[in-house]
Amino acid sequence: GYTAQMLGRARDAGAATVSVSAIGAGGDVETVAPEASYAYTSSHTAALLRLAQIATALGAELGELGEIPDRVAAVLARPAPLVGEPRRLLELIGAGPNAWTAQEGALKVREASYVAAEGLNAEQFFHGPSVALDERDTLVVLDGGGPMAARVESIAAAVEVTGAGVVRF
C-alpha cells in the first residue's frame, strides 16, 4: 500500500525509519493485536505509548511511562459514562501534546458515538469558540500538568461561568 511505498522510498533515500504497527502487521515496533473497532482507540493509544518510548530512548523527558498502563486501567475501571452526552456540543481542549489528544479524542467521539465534538488547543479554543458555549455544551479539559496547567485550569474555570458542563482529566 501507500504507507509501505513511502516507507520504502524513505529507506532507499537513506532515512532512518521505524514502522509502528499492530502485532503481526509487519512493523519494526509492534503495539497491540489488530482490533475490530473501526475507531482504533486501543491501537491509537498503544501507538502513542510506543512513540513516547522511542522519544524517551532518544533523550526526551516525558515522565514515568511505566505508570501509563495502570492509569489507563484505572480510568477504564471507573463506572461509565465518564462524560455525559451534551445536548449540543462536546468540546475537548488541551495544551502541548494534549492539544493533539483533544483533536484525536473528538474524532473518536464522533466516530464511536455520533456526538458533535471538536478538539482544540486550549488557547485556540479560548480566543474563539469558547464564547459560544452555554449550558447545552460540555467541555472536557485534558490537563497533563506542565507549564500550561494553570492556564488550562483558568480556561476551564471561565467556561464553568457560562453554565457549560466541565469535566477535567
C-alpha positions in Angstrom: 0.0 0.0 0.0 0.8 3.7 0.1 2.4 3.6 3.5 4.8 0.7 2.5 5.7 2.6 -0.7 6.6 5.8 1.2 8.5 3.8 3.8 10.5 2.1 1.1 11.2 5.4 -0.6 12.4 6.9 2.7 14.7 3.9 3.4 16.0 4.0 -0.2 16.9 7.6 0.3 18.9 6.7 3.4 16.5 8.0 6.0 16.4 6.2 9.4 12.9 4.8 9.8 10.8 3.0 12.3 7.5 1.5 11.4 5.0 1.2 14.3 2.1 -1.3 13.7 -0.3 -3.7 15.2 1.1 -7.1 16.3 1.7 -9.3 13.2 1.3 -6.4 10.7 5.0 -6.2 9.8 6.1 -3.2 11.8 9.6 -2.7 13.3 7.8 -2.0 16.6 4.5 -3.6 17.5 1.7 -2.2 19.6 -1.4 -4.3 20.2 -3.3 -7.1 18.4 -5.4 -5.8 15.5 -8.7 -4.5 16.8 -12.2 -4.9 15.5 -13.3 -1.4 16.4 -13.3 1.0 13.4 -12.4 3.8 15.7 -9.0 2.1 16.5 -8.9 3.6 20.0 -6.6 0.9 21.5 -4.4 1.0 18.5 -4.0 4.8 18.6 -3.3 4.8 22.4 -0.7 2.0 22.0 1.0 3.7 19.1 1.3 6.9 21.1 2.9 5.0 24.0 5.3 3.4 21.6 6.2 6.8 20.2 6.7 8.1 23.7 9.0 5.2 24.4 11.0 5.9 21.3 11.2 9.6 22.2 12.4 8.7 25.7 15.1 6.4 24.3 16.3 9.3 22.2 16.6 11.6 25.2 13.1 13.1 25.7 12.0 13.6 29.3 8.3 12.5 29.3 7.9 11.3 32.9 7.4 7.8 34.1 5.9 5.9 31.1 5.6 2.7 33.2 2.7 4.2 35.1 0.6 4.7 31.9 -0.9 1.2 31.7 -2.1 1.3 35.3 -3.6 4.8 34.9 -5.4 3.7 31.7 -6.7 0.6 33.5 -7.9 2.8 36.4 -9.9 5.1 34.0 -11.4 2.1 32.2 -12.5 0.6 35.6 -14.5 3.7 36.5 -18.3 3.4 36.1 -19.5 4.8 32.7 -20.2 7.2 31.4 -17.3 9.4 32.5 -18.7 12.3 30.4 -22.5 12.6 29.9 -23.9 13.3 26.4 -24.3 17.1 25.9 -27.4 18.5 24.4 -25.4 20.2 21.7 -21.6 20.0 21.6 -18.7 18.2 23.3 -15.6 20.3 23.2 -12.2 18.9 24.2 -9.2 21.1 24.9 -5.6 20.6 25.9 -2.2 22.3 25.7 1.1 20.9 24.4 0.8 17.3 23.5 -2.7 17.2 24.9 -3.9 19.6 22.2 -3.4 16.7 19.8 -5.0 14.4 22.2 -8.0 16.7 22.3 -8.3 16.6 18.5 -8.0 12.8 18.4 -10.4 12.4 21.3 -13.0 14.5 19.4 -12.6 12.3 16.3 -13.0 9.2 18.4 -16.2 10.6 20.0 -17.7 11.4 16.6 -16.7 8.0 15.1 -18.0 5.9 18.0 -21.0 7.8 19.3 -22.0 10.3 16.6 -22.0 13.2 19.0 -21.0 16.6 17.7 -17.4 17.0 19.1 -14.5 19.3 18.5 -10.9 19.2 19.8 -8.7 22.3 20.0 -5.6 23.7 21.6 -6.7 25.5 24.8 -5.6 28.9 23.6 -7.2 28.5 20.2 -10.5 27.5 22.0 -10.3 30.3 24.5 -9.8 33.0 21.9 -12.6 31.9 19.7 -15.1 29.1 20.2 -15.3 29.4 23.9 -17.7 32.4 23.6 -20.3 30.1 22.0 -20.6 27.6 24.8 -23.5 27.5 27.2 -25.5 25.1 29.4 -26.1 22.8 26.3 -22.4 22.1 26.0 -19.7 20.1 27.8 -16.0 20.9 27.9 -13.6 18.1 28.5 -10.3 19.5 29.8 -7.2 17.4 29.3 -4.6 18.6 31.8 -1.3 16.8 31.6 0.4 19.1 34.0 3.4 21.1 33.0 3.9 24.8 32.2 0.3 25.3 30.8 -1.6 23.5 33.6 -2.6 26.8 35.4 -3.7 28.4 32.1 -5.8 25.4 31.1 -7.4 25.4 34.5 -8.2 29.1 34.3 -9.9 28.5 30.9 -11.9 25.7 32.4 -13.0 27.9 35.3 -14.0 30.7 32.8 -16.1 28.2 30.9 -17.9 27.0 34.0 -19.3 30.5 34.4 -21.2 30.1 31.1 -23.1 27.2 32.6 -21.4 24.6 30.4 -20.5 21.3 32.0 -16.8 21.0 32.6 -15.1 17.6 33.1 -11.4 17.5 34.0 -8.9 14.7 33.2 
